[in-house]
Amino acid sequence: MGTEKLHQYEGILGRLHTIRTNFKDRWNEWKERNPGTLTELFKRKYFPTNENSASEDFSHIYRRKTRPELIRISAAVMGIEFSYSAETAFVSPTLLKIGVEHKHMTLVWALSPLIGFFLTPILGSLSDRCHLRLGRRRPFIFAMSLGVLLGLVLVPNGERLGYALGDDEPPTGDAIAHRPTFLSTDQDQNLTWVENETYNNSHPWGVFFTVLGTVLLDFDADACQSPARAYLLDVTVPEDHARGLSTFTIMAGLGGFLGYALGGINWDATPLGLLLGGHVRAVFTLTTLIFIVCVSYTVTSFKEMPLHVLELKSTFAESDRESDEINSDSGPNYGSLDIKIEETTSHYISIHDNIDDGISKQPRKSIVPSPNASLSIYLKSIIHMPKSIKILCVTNLFCWMAHVCYSLYFTDFVGEAVFKGNPTVRYNNNKNTRFDGLDGNHDRELYESGVRFGCWGMSMYSLSCACYSMIIETLIKKYGAKRVYVGGLLVYSTGMFLMAITKHKIGVILFSWTAGVMYSTLFTMPYLLVAHYHAKGTFGATESKDKTCQQIRGLGTDVAIVSSMVFLAQFILSMCMGYIVNAVGTTTAVVSVASCLAFCGAISATQVVYLDL
């Protein structure tokens, strides 16, 4: 009551004086708790030193994870697959609508892999040497997620941005600008096409922003998976790697399945679709929200062990080994990483008393970065790889090429080879006259029906991927990694071969399930093997003079190197698949090439180093 009377007496100036005094008191208290300048505070927060490192709690890293915890760690890839499904479904129609020719559209798909093939391994090396308090992987997941978000905004809105910067707008009421992706015959007959002799379907700014969004979305969605996998492997114990990677693949499969289903809903017929601006914008808006939720759920799950803590542990471990050296001549000679190898023993745990293994009292080797390893050393490791990593990369290249054949060109195969449709868009002789749409053309209608039916096949492959990922860990334990790896590729090769022979609707749905088996295999096996190499501290039996024996290698770098094969595969297929189809005269070549490439991958997988996995 006294304060109110004081304020009544002093008025507004008295209230402002009280607020200023309270703010000043709180500022002084904060300064006492956080001494130094803002720059020093920023460095302490995001670029910490070794001070008080031993008191940080990282016990969660050394315990087994439950399935819900693994789902949370893997949620980011579900969001990535949502965005990827929206991209593959709508980028090509969007580019064609704004005037990009088919031959140029296929080159757009080659831009992202050309960048990613060279940049992704470098980003992996940078993540191995990231000194931020947030850890080594999450900053890169966050940064690449921003690229995905920007792509999700630009792709559906590139045309509008082009109009804002001066592109010629279509005449009012033109059905082209607001036409749904697919139309039934009845819907198409009811369209009123507006003739305009002066309108030219050319959108230079719209093309620029749409292509920019496509490159950002495609590159960042693929590149983000590398730090996401490395993050999973970093915060889990080796005993959880197989289960964690299978969970990662399950989430990817579910993301693709739900993403394609989201695009299959006719949003133009819903109030939400009309509110968001049509079918494509509705899909991309919902995908953006889902992506944000999934990535946020992952990056807030488990705290990473910062690099300065790993380097501190490495220094202690090195001093321990000086007093207890192991005879290097005992047992076979292996090409191992010249990296600080520590053992989780009671002596090691005494360095961080709050760390509890929670698994076993047996010593277990794990790789930590060398404190003297510079970025240049990691970059050199990209060029000079162990033979086992090279074989794994070749195998993964064949696998991704086989999968890219299916994922990018499968609906076209179904529309032409299975449904006997014709994708040719018919125009009048005068290019400035109206667009004739489907023009009542029966072959065109068959092609559109085949494309829609092919999307159901791709949904089945995503669902198959999720289902197979639930049992792949059990299969590895029962039959071994080699049989599972080779067998998964042979299943896909057989399925695509039978699809090429039958060219039937039932085969589209049935044999698409084999694509899910292969996708789960290439999403799991290469990274499980890389993690196994690092957990064992060796890349296989080699001569002692091999240069790789003295290499320092990072897990993030090797995961990124293997992952970069997706970019090379997409680039190669984007450049040559059109010529292959033209040479043989049928899109059946798509699944035939996929079958051959998967078979080559199976042969290469027989040469992969599995150690005792």
Secondary structure, 3 states (H helix, E strand, C coil): CHHHHHHHHHHHHHHHHHHHHHHHHHHHHHHHHCCCCHHHHHHHHHCCCCCCHHHCCCHHHHCCCCHHHHHHHCHHHHHHHHHHHHHHHHHHHHHHHCCCCHHHHHHHHHHHHHHHHHHHHHHHHHHHCCCCCCCCCHHHHHHHHHHHHHHHHHHHHHHHHHHHCCCCCCCCCCCCCCCCCCCCHHHHHCCCCCCCCCCCCCCHHHHHHHHHHHHHHHHHHHHCHHHHHHHHHHCCCHHHHHHHHHHHHHHHHHHHHHHHHHHHCCHHHCHHHHHHCCHHHHHHHHHHHHHHHHHHHHHCCCCCCCHHHHHHHHHHHHHHHHHCCCCCCCCCCCCECCCEEEECCHHHHCCCCCCCCCCCCCCCEEEECCCCCCHHHHHHHHHCCCHHHHHHHHHHHHHHHHHHHHHHHHHHHHHHHHCCCCCCCCECCCCCCCECCCCCCHHHHHHHHHHHHHHHHHHHHHHHHHHHHHHHHHHHHHHCHHHHHHHHHHHHHHHHHHHHHHCCHHHHHHHHHHHHHHHHHHHHHHHHHHHHHHHHCECCCCCCCCHHHHCCCCHHHHHHHHHCHHHHHHHHHHHHHHHHHHHHCCCHHHHHHHHHHHHHHHHHHCCCCCCCC
